[in-house]
């Protein structure tokens, strides 16, 4: 799960393992935090929290996170791409536009410094 922080997008560092109606499940905790899960458990007899832990992400997920960290993209769409690998319509256009902006900024800097004319 992606979380938007002051320092940009990060992957959640907490998961919950719980039993619901006799079935064990595992969910990554987002911005709701552990307190929300504890409150949920106290409100529902059929939910029992077994433990909290740290999720382990595959390298491909970490790589996709690096790709979207600097893009101006909807959090939900970024999460779908990072967690599931589903290409987001327009993702390539965002990447190309970002690269073009960097090239344009560098070119202008070189012109301003008199390196190129």
Secondary structure as UniProt FT lines:
FT   STRAND          2..5
FT   TURN            6..7
FT   STRAND          8..11
FT   STRAND          15..20
FT   TURN            21..22
FT   STRAND          23..28
FT   TURN            31..32
FT   HELIX           33..43
FT   TURN            45..46
FT   STRAND          47..53
FT   HELIX           59..68
FT   TURN            69..70
FT   HELIX           75..84
FT   TURN            89..90
FT   HELIX           91..112
FT   TURN            113..114
//
